[in-house]
């Protein structure tokens, strides 16, 4: 497997959705290619950070204040029509 091929299958490799033969080829390539290991690691870390970011919630007080501001803006826009 060449670098270009690995990049083509990277998402499926990360999701463990590659056929056994392709998965073996990807693992062999990663064992010898530092650049592709860096790409794989960076991609996995990006996915992890994105998922962790999605777990954050807005505190209740801030959420209520934001909702009220949006509602006020909506009402003002309707009355100015």
N, C-alpha and C positions, 0 to 999 in steps of 0.2 A: 504494500500500500504506500502511496506517495502522500505528501503533505496535503495536496489539493483534494485528494480523495477523502482523507481523514476529516478535513474541514467540511466537506459535503455531508458526511455522516455524523458530525460531532454532536448535534442535538439528539439524534437517536442513540448514540453511544452513551451520552450522559443519562438519558432516560432509560437505559438498558433495554432498548427495543430493537437492537440489531440482531440479525440472524447470527447463529453461532460462528459460522465461517468468517463473516465480516468482523465480528467482535474480536475473534482471535487475531485477524490481520491488523486491526486497530491497536490491540494491545502490543503486538510485536513491533509495530511502528513506534508507538509511544515509548517503548523500552529503549529505542535507539535515537530518538529525535527530541532533543532538548527544546527546540522551538515549539513543537506541537504540545509538549508537556506544559509549557508556559501558557499557551493558548487555552488548553484544557483547564488548567488550574484557574486562570483568570476568569474564564467563562463560568466555572462552577462557583467561584467566589462572588461574581456579579449576581448570579441567580440566588445565592444564599442571602446576599444583602437586600436584594429586591423583595424576597419573601419576608425577611425580618422587618423591613420597612412597612409592609402591608399589615403587620400585626399591631401597629400603633393605632391608638384611638385618640380622638379629641376629648379632652376633659369635659364633663357634663356642663359646667358653667360656661365654658367657651363655646360649646356646641349650641347652647340655648341662645347666647348672645349673637352668634353667627346666624342662626335661624331667624332671630328677630330682625336683624339687619337686612337679611334677604327679603323677609316678608314686608318690611317697611319700604324697601326699594321697589318691590313688585307693586305694592299698593300705590305708591307715588307715580309709577309709570302708567298705571291704569287710569288714575284720575287726571293725568295730564293729556290723555288722548282726546 
